[in-house]
Amino acid sequence: DFACKDTLVLVDFISISGPTGSFTFTENIICKDEDVEFIANVQNVDSYLWDFGDGVFSTDSNPTHTYTSFNSFHPTLIIENSVSCQSIITSQDSIQVREIIVDAGNNNVICYGDSIGVTANGSGTNYVWDNSSYITDLNSFSPVMFPTNSTMFYVTSSDGICFARDSVLIEVQDVEADFVSS
């Protein structure tokens, strides 16, 4: 049993470890033009490439990104270590970006003492007009207004998460009649 051995086995002698990890983000339902913070939870990483899913990229480790259009986005993180090993991490969750649009209607001119119906249109489900004693129903998309002087009225429309705001000017003209008797 004194023969030569030509094989040496060492268990776990060489360890090749690529970058690993995951990431999270602060919100998955946001309004257009809101920021989302991205948090990387990674190991053995020297560089980052974030793809936010909307054509914008970042090499920051924990970036903040503003989504400027509404849609559904699937962010991805590509991480790389010093020996060029890469890992691609894709989120299972998407980021839903919502947008609310509201149009308070056209500006109008009325005579002193008259009223006018105004209809706000938009993508929200709730409409609230700024507090005014010259509006019949502050929570209606189609109230009647009866200002005594020219007034800018503001409406906010919301879906419960996002909102938009618009205004309409109701100009009041005081008409004086000049009668001449003959």
Residue pairs with C-beta under 8 A, 6 or more apart in sequence:
16 85
17 44
18 44
18 81
18 85
18 86
18 87
19 42
19 43
19 44
19 45
19 46
19 79
19 80
19 81
19 85
19 86
19 87
20 42
20 43
20 44
20 87
21 40
21 41
21 42
21 43
21 45
21 79
21 87
21 89
22 41
22 42
22 89
23 38
23 39
23 40
23 41
23 42
23 75
23 77
23 89
23 91
24 38
24 39
24 41
25 36
25 37
25 38
25 39
25 75
25 91
25 93
25 95
26 36
26 37
26 39
27 34
27 36
27 95
28 93
28 94
28 95
28 96
29 95
29 96
29 98
29 161
30 36
30 67
30 95
30 96
30 97
30 98
31 97
31 98
31 99
31 100
31 161
31 162
31 163
32 67
32 68
32 69
32 70
32 97
32 98
32 99
32 162
33 66
33 67
33 68
34 66
34 67
34 97
35 64
35 65
35 66
36 64
36 65
36 66
36 67
36 95
37 62
37 63
37 64
38 50
38 62
38 63
38 64
38 65
38 75
38 77
39 62
40 48
40 61
40 62
40 77
40 79
42 77
42 79
44 81
45 79
45 80
45 81
46 80
46 81
46 82
47 59
47 79
47 80
48 58
48 59
48 60
48 61
48 77
48 78
48 79
49 57
49 58
49 59
49 77
49 78
49 79
49 80
50 57
50 58
50 59
50 60
50 63
50 65
50 75
50 76
50 77
50 78
51 57
51 75
51 76
51 77
51 78
52 58
52 65
52 67
52 73
52 75
53 73
53 74
53 75
53 76
53 94
53 95
54 67
54 68
54 69
54 71
54 73
56 65
58 65
67 73
67 95
67 97
69 97
69 99
70 97
70 98
70 99
71 97
72 94
72 95
72 96
72 97
73 94
73 95
73 97
74 90
74 91
74 94
74 95
75 90
75 91
75 95
76 88
76 89
76 90
76 91
77 88
77 89
78 86
78 87
78 88
78 89
79 86
79 87
79 89
80 86
80 87
98 159
98 161
98 162
99 123
99 162
99 164
100 122
100 123
100 124
100 157
100 158
100 159
100 162
100 163
100 164
101 122
101 123
101 157
101 164
102 120
102 121
102 122
102 123
102 124
102 127
102 155
102 156
102 157
102 164
102 165
102 166
103 120
103 121
103 122
103 166
104 118
104 120
104 153
104 154
104 155
104 166
104 167
104 168
105 118
105 119
105 120
105 121
105 168
106 168
107 168
107 169
107 170
107 171
108 116
108 118
108 168
108 169
108 170
108 171
109 170
109 171
109 172
109 173
110 116
110 147
110 170
110 171
110 172
110 173
111 172
111 173
111 174
111 175
112 148
112 172
112 173
112 174
112 175
114 146
115 144
115 145
115 146
116 144
116 145
116 146
116 170
117 142
117 143
117 144
117 145
118 142
118 143
118 144
118 145
118 153
118 168
118 170
119 141
119 142
120 127
120 141
120 142
120 155
120 157
120 166
121 141
122 157
122 164
122 166
123 157
123 159
124 157
124 158
124 159
124 162
124 163
124 164
125 158
125 159
125 160
126 139
126 157
126 158
126 159
126 160
127 139
127 140
127 141
127 155
127 156
127 157
128 138
128 139
128 155
128 156
128 157
128 158
129 135
129 138
129 139
129 140
129 143
129 153
129 154
129 155
130 138
130 153
130 154
130 155
130 156
131 138
132 138
132 145
132 151
132 153
134 145
134 146
134 147
134 148
134 151
134 153
135 143
135 144
135 145
135 153
136 143
136 144
136 145
136 146
137 143
137 144
141 155
141 157
145 151
145 153
145 170
147 170
147 172
148 172
149 172
150 169
150 170
150 171
150 172
151 169
151 170
151 172
152 167
152 168
152 169
153 167
153 168
153 169
153 170
154 165
154 166
154 167
155 165
155 166
155 167
155 168
156 163
156 164
156 165
157 163
157 164
157 165
157 166
158 164
